[in-house]
């Protein structure tokens, strides 16, 4: 299962990625890893409730200051600074 968070990106001391993880945990869910997030993107056409655009964090880290995300407009993946304000999709445990 998943739960899109539609409010403004969550932050924790200017670390949006950490804030995203904390928000998912507070809901009893997790931030999906890079592969799971890409799978969700690949299925977005099958579900009206999945976002069709926007950048979303994965739990996969690239380095201390960077983490992976997926662009739901194109499917492109990249690593950006954890201080970047991207969206959040939480998945059930």
C-alpha positions in Angstrom: 0.0 0.0 0.0 1.0 3.6 -0.3 -0.1 7.0 1.0 0.8 10.1 -0.9 1.5 13.2 1.2 0.1 16.2 -0.6 1.1 19.0 1.8 4.3 21.0 1.4 7.5 18.9 1.7 8.4 18.0 5.2 11.6 19.2 6.7 13.9 18.4 9.7 16.6 21.0 10.2 16.7 21.8 6.5 17.1 18.1 5.6 13.9 17.4 3.7 15.0 13.8 3.1 15.2 13.2 6.9 11.9 14.9 7.3 10.3 12.7 4.7 11.6 9.6 6.5 10.3 10.9 9.9 6.9 11.7 8.4 6.5 8.2 7.0 7.6 6.6 10.2 5.1 8.7 12.2 2.4 7.3 10.0 3.6 3.7 10.6 4.9 3.5 7.0 8.3 3.8 5.3 9.9 5.8 2.6 10.3 3.4 -0.3 13.8 2.4 -1.5 14.9 3.4 -5.0 13.7 0.2 -6.7 10.3 0.2 -5.0 9.7 3.9 -5.9 10.6 3.2 -9.5 8.1 0.3 -9.5 5.4 2.6 -8.2 6.3 5.1 -11.0 5.9 2.3 -13.5 2.4 1.5 -12.2 1.2 5.1 -12.0 -1.0 4.7 -15.1 -3.0 1.9 -13.4 -4.0 4.0 -10.3 -5.8 7.3 -10.4 -4.5 8.2 -7.0 -0.8 8.0 -7.8 0.8 11.3 -8.7 1.5 11.8 -12.4 4.3 14.4 -12.0 6.7 15.7 -9.4 10.0 14.6 -7.8 9.8 12.0 -4.9 12.4 10.9 -2.4 13.5 7.3 -2.0 15.1 6.0 1.2 18.2 5.0 -0.8 21.2 7.2 0.0 23.8 8.1 -2.6 26.2 9.6 0.0 26.1 11.4 3.3 24.5 14.5 1.8 22.7 13.0 -1.3 19.8 10.6 -1.7 18.0 9.1 -4.7 14.7 10.4 -6.1 12.4 9.6 -9.0 10.8 12.1 -11.3 7.1 11.0 -11.8 6.8 13.1 -15.0 9.6 11.2 -16.9 10.7 8.3 -14.7 14.2 9.8 -14.5 16.2 9.0 -11.4 18.9 11.1 -9.8 20.6 11.9 -6.6 20.2 15.3 -5.1 21.1 17.1 -1.9 19.0 15.9 1.0 18.1 19.6 1.6 16.1 19.7 -1.7 12.3 20.0 -1.2 11.0 17.0 -3.0 7.7 15.2 -2.4 7.0 12.1 -0.3 5.2 8.8 -1.0 5.0 6.5 2.0 4.5 2.7 1.7 3.1 0.2 4.1 5.4 -2.1 6.0 
